[in-house]
């Protein structure tokens, strides 16, 4: 194993992590901005008002994106296991 291989392997793992977390992070960001604008417009500064909608939205995004996430993870894991003989050379 060379340094280039290990760096490429780590890069691929990080890219996979970012790709599967992107739907939940994006929804959390959008809901957070919307709630913050509403709080600024109404001058209601309740902490749970910003926290609870984000938790619910991220959970719903996870439910919607779960089949896609599992598909990406299964394909990644299958490729990882199938290429083990090439990795140990």
C-alpha positions in Angstrom: 0.0 0.0 0.0 1.3 3.4 -1.0 0.6 6.8 0.5 -1.4 7.7 -2.6 -3.7 4.7 -2.0 -4.3 5.5 1.6 -5.0 9.1 0.9 -7.4 8.2 -1.9 -9.1 5.6 0.4 -9.5 8.2 3.2 -10.7 10.8 0.7 -13.3 8.4 -0.6 -14.5 7.6 2.9 -14.8 11.3 3.8 -16.7 12.0 0.5 -19.1 9.2 1.3 -19.7 10.6 4.8 -20.4 14.0 3.5 -22.6 12.8 0.7 -24.9 10.7 3.1 -25.1 13.5 5.6 -25.9 16.3 3.1 -29.7 15.8 3.0 -30.1 16.1 6.8 -27.6 19.0 7.1 -29.3 20.9 4.2 -32.8 20.5 5.7 -31.5 21.5 9.1 -29.9 24.6 7.6 -33.0 25.7 5.7 -35.3 25.1 8.6 -32.9 27.0 10.9 -32.8 30.0 8.6 -36.6 30.1 8.2 -37.1 29.8 12.0 -34.5 32.5 12.7 -36.1 34.9 10.2 -39.5 34.3 11.9 -38.0 34.8 15.3 -36.4 38.0 14.2 -39.6 39.2 12.6 -41.8 38.4 15.6 -39.1 39.2 18.3 -39.8 35.8 20.0 -36.5 34.5 21.3 -37.6 31.2 22.7 -34.8 28.5 22.5 -37.1 25.6 21.9 -38.8 27.4 19.0 -35.6 27.0 17.0 -34.6 23.6 18.3 -37.7 21.5 18.0 -38.6 22.3 14.3 -35.0 21.5 13.3 -35.0 18.1 15.1 -38.4 17.2 13.5 -37.2 18.4 10.0 -33.9 16.5 10.2 -35.7 13.3 11.4 -38.2 13.6 8.5 -35.3 14.2 6.0 -33.6 11.1 7.4 -36.8 9.0 6.9 -37.1 10.3 3.3 -33.4 9.9 2.4 -32.9 6.6 4.3 -33.3 4.3 1.2 -30.9 6.4 -0.8 -28.4 6.4 2.1 -28.6 2.7 2.6 -28.1 2.1 -1.1 -25.0 4.3 -1.1 -23.6 2.5 1.9 -24.3 -1.0 0.6 -22.6 -0.2 -2.7 -19.6 1.3 -0.9 -19.3 -1.6 1.4 -19.6 -4.2 -1.4 -16.9 -2.4 -3.4 -14.7 -2.3 -0.3 -15.1 -6.0 0.4 -14.8 -7.1 -3.2 -11.5 -5.1 -3.6 -9.8 -6.4 -0.5 -7.5 -8.7 -2.5 -6.3 -5.7 -4.5 -5.8 -3.7 -1.3 -3.5 -6.2 0.4 -1.1 -6.3 -2.6 
